[in-house]
Amino acid sequence: MSHQSEAIQQAAQALALARANRRSIPPVSTSHGIASLDAAYAVAEVNTRARLESGRRVVGLKVGLTSKAVQQQLGVDQPDFGVLFDDMEFLNGQDVPTTRLLQPKVEAEIAFVVGRDVPGSAPSYSEFLACLSYALPAIEIVDSAITDWKITLVDTVADNASSGLYVLGDQPVPIGALSLGAIGMQMDKNGQTVSTGSGAACLGHPLRAAFWLARTMAARGQGLREGQVILSGALGPMVPVAAGDLVQASVGALGSVSCRFI
């Protein structure tokens, strides 16, 4: 095993143990010398394979770093992605156990449901749109295994794009009649507004963020599949949460979605 591949395996193990034990760790970019984006995705892939071998299923993907401000903060010019597993999904109004999380924060987003497999290795925008069925309001619960969220791009990618859990709204809405770039978002925590934004905050338009994901996954030979969910990225600033917090997000014509942390 080469030094690089050994470092990738060890970084993946460190992140997996951190999540299993709910004890955060220093950035793997420094502790394990994970320096490149390719190496970071390789770390994430090791843990994805381990989760699949343990019986979990991939049910979707998330797009991260869709905010231009956050991209500039981390010195990158593109989003990243993470994998969503079947045991990460919660539905509107359900209680979310904080015992599954380390240092959670919430973001209000638009989720898309893939209606049929996205074709080819480089789908066009129109081919991609023809494969989407619905949009839903969503709350993404992001969570980092890195202490105090002291992350670089490499650290968040290696940690499955800081994925935690997610909550989907009840009523799917066909996307054709929605003006998703102009859609407004308001997120409240315990009755106080803590985050506002719009569709334009998500890479200019939520569908453009989802299209970036479709092209990226197709190029990797892992195209989007029928029934998968896409979390397209935050519509406003993320907010920390703790046990006892009630979070409610309203996303324009898509309606609202909520959860309580216990």
Buried (B, 14 or more C-beta within 10 A) or exposed (E): EEEBEEBBBBBBBBBBEBBEEEEBBBBBBEBBBBBEBEBBBBBBBBBBEEBEEEEBEBBBBBBBBBBEEBBEEBEBEEBBBBBBBEEBBBEBEBEBEBEBBBBBBBBBBBBBBBBEEBBEEEBEEEBBBEBBBBBBBBBBBBBBBBBEBEBBBBBBBBBBBBBBBBBBBEEBBEBEEBEBBEBBBBBBBEEEEBBBBBBBBBBEBBBBBBBBBBBBBBEEEEBBBEEBBBBBBBBBBBBEBEEEBEBBBBBBEBBBBBBBBE
